[in-house]
Amino acid sequence: MSSDRRISIALLLLRLSVFLVMLMWTLDKFVNPSHAAAIFKNFYFIGGLSNVPIYIIGAIQLVIILGFVAGFQKRWTYLLVLFFGVAE
């Protein structure tokens, strides 16, 4: 197997693994919004979030990570996923 092929496979596996981690964080916002609200309150000092803003944040995050795994607009989705990883 050529080194170009191995690098392509490694990058694909890396993208899929990052997607799976981000997907779990995103699904947590839908399954347990009170947990996400507590995280925003404790770590980002944004208190008083109800379920609706958490669902909106989760929906936006889901669209971005789906674009990331599909390779859509790589410049922006990769940057936003990096930001999510640092912020989460």
Number of C-alpha atoms within 10 A of each C-alpha: 5 6 8 9 10 11 11 11 12 12 12 13 12 12 16 15 13 17 20 14 11 20 16 10 18 21 16 16 22 19 11 12 20 16 14 22 19 16 15 17 14 11 11 11 10 12 13 10 15 12 16 11 13 22 18 13 14 21 15 12 21 18 11 19 23 15 18 23 18 14 13 14 11 13 10 13 20 19 12 16 19 13 11 14 13 8 9 12
